[in-house]
Amino acid sequence: MLKMIELPYPMQALEPYYTKETLNLHYHILYKGYVDNTNKTQKELQKARETKDFSNIKCLEKNLSFFGSGAILHELFFENMGPALPTSPNQALMEQIIKDFGSFEQFKAQFESASINVEASRMVPSCMGAKME
Ligand SMILES: [Fe+2]
């Protein structure tokens, strides 16, 4: 059974880049949904093995992959984020950024645009009644 990790910092620790409300949504609603649905799917898989009824195995494995990876990706995010520290790229990285992007400002502009426009999945497997919302 998967258990939610503790958030390693206060809910407002990522502000101003990530608001308290946004982190709360991702931790208490989305991450919890992934963990709960992973556990639900694992129970359904156990039942399928016990009853030897694998008629819905494709759906169950798809759900386990979707919800399990959602849980793991949120844990990676939570554990690799932290309060903002005043940092800048070291010399080698800065030189590569300037070589690739023209300037640090152009790199930031492209990175910010890509972040804003990245596609996110709101798709939820519909089989077995698993839902995130
Ligand atoms: Fe999220």
Residues whose N, C-alpha, C, O or C-beta is under 5 A from the ligand:
A	BS01	LIG	H26 L30
